[in-house]
């Protein structure tokens, strides 16, 4: 039946069987398209396809299907309605991943207005929209605005399920970390870890998330040796929960690789990153953002090992994947472009490096403003070009 096909598709997607999931969702969509009495089924089929393409990193297609589903929701249910709020939130998730933060903020505020319009402004869905909105403000470097929302949500989270409290505390810690307030981030992570260890069964995905975040906090603070035990415990938990080759294991392996790189243990770092790459490629194919992220980090290891040409190629590959998926104005694309520019400066290829750096700087300044760490790194590379080209006054100014 149609219901069984949809359910099979979602089970397959959850299990990482993307070919079976796509076949099921396409079949389900074909069965109901053009049937006036099947509007609800059409919405579900289109939404399922949108979720599928979002999971596989094909964000343009994901946005197209969520747009179609939203149009049907509006036509069928009108505003305000819970169904339209769901559609807006789905589309917002795609736009956020595309780096379109202003549009994402508009969609989420509209979803919240729909929920408030039906008297559900304090329900679980509305709380979820507010959490999403806080994450968007985080992505826009509006850290205090994000924290204001998180702090408003904290009392309800303390009375709710421990998983929700752990997630909220971890998000608050990440926001303080991004705002360069690590002293405020660490107590929140310790609180989250205490809640997860005391109130959740072991192993648990929320505990693994906190441990991974704690590792990230320590690594960013220059304490990579202290970060490794947290990462290793998180990795063991995810492997026990999902299997050693599950794609949810790959991000932690990636982070372990970065910590080992910081410690100068280059061969071990490369082993972890190559393993993370193999898992991600097996799960998603070679044109997925998770693959590009690992490849971009592997480029740093290759450069440190003296394999400069391979490092540049890995950087170019990661940049190409992310640019195709997200467009040229996505901040992650800009960061990879900035890395490529820096490597080209090292190689003395100033004419090639300069436009890459200028492009990356323009995108990141449009996203975060001038006073941001990523901008400082790019300006430093531009200063290096000026210095090595004999333009010493310009180098000093930069």
PyMOL commands that set and color helices and strands:
alter all, ss='L'
color gray80, all
select helices_A, chain A and resi 2-14+18-32+36-55+59-77+82-97+101-117+124-139+143-159+162-178+182-199+205-220+224-242+247-262+266-284+289-304+308-326+331-346+350-368+373-388+392-397
alter helices_A, ss='H'
color red, helices_A
deselect
rebuild
show_as cartoon
